[in-house]
Amino acid sequence: MRFLICTEDLNPCPPDKVSSLSLAEALDPALLGITPQGVLKAYSWGLGAVLTMWLIGYGIALATGLIRKV
């Protein structure tokens, strides 16, 4: 899929400043600053947060279970 873009910040765009751009070029992750290292870091932080909250909840559940038995 190709898009028509204006290479200058003009309204209306002059016909000689119109360019064709593919979707892959428009959504290039490297140009947006998205790297494999950044994706891994974000995924690791998210997974770590979920596991930490699960462990805290599990620990609280064990503690309340032990308190009720006593």
Number of C-alpha atoms within 10 A of each C-alpha: 6 12 10 10 12 16 13 10 8 9 7 7 13 11 8 8 12 13 12 11 13 11 11 10 10 12 10 11 12 9 10 9 9 11 12 11 9 11 11 11 12 12 12 12 12 12 11 12 12 11 12 12 11 12 12 11 12 12 12 12 12 12 11 11 11 10 9 8 6 5
